Amino acid sequence: MAALRGRCFNVFCQPPILLTTSNRSVVVSPQVQDFLNGAPHRKHPGITALKSVSLPEELQRAALSVIQGAAVSRLAEKTHRLTNFLWSRQRQTEDSALRKKAIALEKGFWEREKERGRDGDTHLLETQIQKKVFSELKKTTYHWTPLRYDEDVAVVYLAARVAGGYAAVRRALNEIKKRDASFAPHSLLDFGSGVGTVLWAAHTLWGDSLGEAVCVDSSGAMNSLAERLVRGGTDSGDPMIKQVYFRQFLPVTPKVQFDLVVSAFSLSELATQKERRDTVRTLWRKTHSYLVLVENGSKDGHQILMEARDTLLTEEDKVTFDSRRPSVFAPCPHLLPCPKLNRHPLMPCNFPQPYRPLPLPRSGDREVEKSRHVHCQLCCSDGELRRVIVTAHRHGRDMYRCARNSDWGDRLPIIQPEEHAPAE
């Protein structure tokens, strides 16, 4: 078993932002026994993390068939490199931030020259400083480039990300499945669908109700690969999931809405903040019930999600009038600014999700240890981060056992934590 943490098959799962058009909520009693409602501690109602996620057998067989048939040279090496690249990927620096940085550098260089008392040709000195500014910017600025997926790169992505991506999305959708048992989506829109992990995760949870799925990815190679997986790894097999449509562009009309709209690891592939904000608004317009956003658990991934969250919660849509007010369904217990963004150094909010990788060379496992006291970092309903050390003596046996069986992203009925501390 591997966890979404570290290298190769281990990528942080950024906590998904789930926005709902209705006010679906779960009222949690402060009494632990009421909270348990007869459930065993290891399955208390606040648990939404999955102990270990395996790919559906049909998807795993199809993926292995495609990978073996493609015979990509040095696949393990390329998989490793792509995984590391995706993990370290940052946002493109905005022009305004770049100008601000350039001005600060230029000012600093001029002050240094004044301290040295250099005289002479001002024009020459200005040219030299400009070259220094350009050189420094080139060395210290992240050079963002769009990813281009041809057939070989798509297969490498499949080997690197299908198991971890499926686990991350399955964890996010499980939050809805567990807390809103009445939700049975009939339609799905997956933006940036890649190899189709969102489709398979949604079908696993709601296969009985899901009638139509539209998968949108700008890469024709990715769409072709995802369709082959649905057909069992071949081009001519019968589709294992019916009524799936692959597109390279989003449906134009805002009148077409979907019960469930998902964007997993796709906002980070958009070049500018404006593109991301426009895309999030477009996805919201196409959402009938739930919008789910998932990104890597890096600092940039966390900030991309917080940016999307603020776009929907605080900014008015000037293109179309929409009286629906979005609310955060999970994992945030409030609509206030994320308290982690105010911590220095900045620590991203992310949840690990154990999963079983494809049986390929260099797969790894990970174990999880437990102790007699439980350190709980809580994001509370008042928008504050608090830390509590839960023990059976102090909080009672039921509370201790609930905490002991919980993981990042689960909910606990602790009302007044005693110790305030930032994230480690």
N, C-alpha and C positions, 0 to 999 in steps of 0.2 A: 504494500500500500504506500502510495506517495502522497505528499501534501502539497497544496498550491503555495509552496514557499521554497525559494532557493533557485537552483539551476535546472537545466534540461526540462524535465516535466513539471517543474515547480515554479509557478508564477503566482504572485499575490492576487487574490481575488478581491478586487475593490468592492466594498459593500455596495450593493445595487441601490439605486434610488427608485422606488416604486411610487408612482403618482397615480391617484385614483380620482375619477370625476365625481364619485359619490363619497359620502362620509362613512365608509365602512370602518369600523373600529371594534376593538375588543376591550371590554371593561374588566380590569384585573382587580380583584379584591385584595386589600392589604393583609388579609388573613391567609397564612400559608396553606392551611388545610383547604380553605375555599379555593385558593389558587390551584391546588393539586386536583381538586374535584374528583378524588378517588383514583387518579392516575399514579402509577409508580414514579418514584423520584427520577429514575433514568429516562422517563418519558414525560416529564412535566410539561405543561402547555407552553411554556416559554421557549422550549427548544425548537429551533428552526434549522440548525445545522444538521447535516447528514453525516453519519458516522463514516461511511465510505461509499463513494459513488463509482459504479462500474458502467461502462458503455453498454447500451442494448446489444444483445448478441448479434442481431442482424447488422447493426452499424459496424460493430467490430469486425465481423467477417468481411463485410464489403470494403472497409478501410484497408484491411490486410491484403485483400485481393487486388485493390488498386495499387497499393504501394509495391507489392511484389511484381505486379505486371509492368509497372513503370520502370523498374530497375534503374533508379537514379543513382549515379555514381557517388560514392562517399556520403551516403545518406545520413549516417549517424553524425558525421562532422558538420554537415550542413544544417541538420536539425538543431544541433547544439548552438551553432552560430546564430541561427534565426531566432531561437528562444532568447538568447542573451540580448540580441538586438532589440527585440520587441519589449523586453523587460526594461532596457535602458533608454528606450525612446522617450523623448521630451517634446513639449510643444514648440512650434516655431516661434521665435522671438518676434513680438509685434513691432512694427515700424516705429511706433511712438516710444516704446521701451528702448529700442536701438538708438534712436536720436538722443534720448535722455542720457544713455550711457556714453555716447560719443561726446556730448557736451561736457559731461563730468570728466572724462579722460582728457579732453583738450584743455580744460581749465587747470587740471592737475599738472599737465606738462608745461603749460605757460608759467605757472607758479614756480615750478622747479627751475625753469630757465632764468626767472627773475632772481631767485635765490643765488644762482650761480653767477649772476651779474653779467650774463652774456650780452654783448652789444653786436652790432653789425647789421647786415642786410635783413631787415624785418621780413621782407617777402620770402627770402630763402629760409629763415627760421620758421615761418608759418608753413611753408611747404614741408619742411622736415617734421614738424609736429603733426601735420595731417597724415603723413606716412606712418608715424608712430601710432596714431589713433587707429588707423585702418589695420595695421598689423596686430595691435592689441585686440581689436574687435574680432578679427579673424581667428585669433588663438583662443579667445574666451567665450565666443558665442556658439551655441549649439547649431549645427548646420542640418536643418530639417530637410528631408527629401521624401517625396511620396513613394510608397511601395508599389511596384509594378509586378503583377502576378501573371507569369506565363504558365504553361502546363507543368514544367518541372518545379518551379517555385511553389505552385499550388500543391503539388504532392508533398514537398518538404514541409509546407505549412500543415498539411493534414497529419503527417507523422509527428510534428512538434506540438500541435495545439488541439487536436480533436478531443483527446481525453480530458485535458485540463479545462478547455473551453466548455465542454459539455458539463463538467462538474460545477463550474462557476455559475453557469446559467441555470442548471438544475437546482442549485442552492437558492438562487434568487426566486425562481418560480415556486419553489417549495414553500416559501414564505406566504405567498398568496394561497396556495393549495391548503395549507394548514390553518390559516387564520380566517379564510373566507371560503368555507366549504360549499357555499351556494354558488360560487362563481364557476361557470361552465362555458368557456369561450367557444364561439362558433367560428370565429375568424381570427387569423393571425397575420400581422405584418412584421417582417424581420428586415430591418435596415442594416446593410453591411453584413449580409447573411453568411458570407464565406463558404465553409464546407457544410453548413446546415445544422450546426449543433443546437441552435435555438429551436428549429423545427423538430428535431428528434426529442429534445427535452420536453417541449410542449406536448408532443404526441404521447410521450410516456405518461404524463400526468393527466391529460385530458383527451386521450384518443377517442373516447366514446362520443364526445360532443364536438370536437374540432372538425369542421367541415371544409374549410378553405384556408389555404396558406399562401401568401405572396412573399417570396424571398427576393430581396433587392440587393444586388451587388454590382458595382461598376465594372468588375472584372469578368469578362466572358469566360475565361479559363476556370475561374472559381465556380461560376454558375454551372458549367458543364460537369465539373467534378462533383459538385453537390447533387446534381441530377443523377449522375452515375451511382452515387452512394445510395440514393433512394431506390434505384433499380437493382440493388444488390451487387454493385461493383461492375456492372456491364452497361453497354449502351442500349441494349435491346430487351432487357428483362422487364417484367411487369413491376410497376412501382409498388413498393411496400407501404407507402403512405399516399393516399389518393388526394386528388385535387390540390396539387402543389404547383404553383406557377413561378417560374424564375424570370426576373426582369433586371435590366440594367439601370432603370430609372424609377423613381417613385411615381405612383399614380398622380396625375396632374390635378384632378378635381378634388377640392377639400370636402366635397359632399360625401365621398366614400370614406367610411370609418370602419375600424376594426376593433373587436372586443379587446384584443391584446396586441400591443405594439412594443417591440423590443429592439434595442440597439446595444449590441454587445461588442466591446472593443473596437468601435467604429468611429466615435467622435474624435478619438485621438488621431485618426487618419485624415482629418480635415485640417487644412493649412492654417486658417486664421480663426480668431475668436468670433468674428462676425459670421463666418460660415457655420461654426458650431452652434451659435445662438439661433441663426435662421433655421438650421436643420432641426434643432430641438423644438422650436415653435411649430414647424411643419409637422413633426411627428405628433405633437400634442393635438393639433387640429384633426389628425387622423385617428385619435384615440377615443374609443367609446367608453372604456372602463379603466384599463390599466396601461400605463407606460412604464417600461422597465429599462433602466440604463445601467450598464455594467462596464467597468474599465479595470485595467490593471491597478494593483494596489500600491503603485509608486506615488511619490509626491505629486507628480504631474497628473497622474490618473485621478487622484483624489481631488485636485483642484479643478480638473475638467468637469467632474461630476458636481462639485459645489457651484461652479459657474453655471452649469445647466439647471441646477436646482434654483438658484437665484433668478435666472432668466424666467422661469415659469412662475415662481412665487411672487416676484416683485415687479416684473416689467409687464406693461400692457401690450397686448397684441394689436398693432396698428393696421394690420392687413385685413383681418376679419374680426368682427365683433363676436366674442364668445363669452357668454355670461357664466359659464362654468368656472369655478375657482378650484384649482388643483390643490390637493393636500398630500403631504408625505405619508405614505402608508407604512413604509419600512425603509431602512432600519432606524432612521432618526426618530426619537420620541417627541420631537418638537418641530416647529417651523422657524425657529430662530437661527441666526448664523452659526455655522459649525464651530464649536469651541476649540477644536484642534487647530484651526487656522490661526488662532491667536497665540499658540505655543511657540517658543523658541528654544531649541531648533524645531522647525516644523516637522511633525510626525504625521504621516498619512493614516487615515482610518481605513483599516482593511481586515478581512476575516480569512483565516486559512480554511480550506475545504479539502479533506483527504479524498483521494480518488485512486483508482487502479489504472495505470497507464497501459497503452498498447503493448503487447508482448514483443517488443523490438529490442535489439541490442542496446545496452547502457540504460535500461530501465532501473529505477531505484525504489526503495521502500523507506517508510518513516514511521517510527513509533511515537506514542504520546504518553507521557508519564503523569501521574496524579499524586497529590500529597494530602496531609492531614489538615491543612488549612488552605483556603482558597483565596487568592488575590483577585478581586473583581474590580475592573475599571469600568465605571458606569457613565454612560451618557444619559443625563437625567432630563425630565420633562421641563425643567426650568432653563435648559440650554447650558448647563454647567457639567464639567467633567469632575467626577469624584471617585475615590478609590476606597474600597472596603475590604478588610480581611475578614472573611466569614469563617467562624468556627462553630462547632456544635454546642459548645458551652455558652457562648455569647448570644448566638442567634437561634438556637434550637436545632434539634436533629433534622427536622424536615427542611429548614432553610439551608442548612449545611449540605445536605444530600442533593438538594436541587442545584445549588451552586457547583457542587463537585461534578455533576453530570452535565454542566453547561459549557458552552464554548463561545468564542467571539460572535457577537450578533444575536445571541439568545437573550430572552427577557427574564428578569427576576423581580419578584414583588417586594423589593427593598425600598422603603419610603424615605427614610432619613439616614443616609450614610454618615458615619461618624468622622471619617478622616478625609480631608481634602488634599489632593495631590495631583500633579500633572502626569501625563503619560510618561512611562519610562521609555 
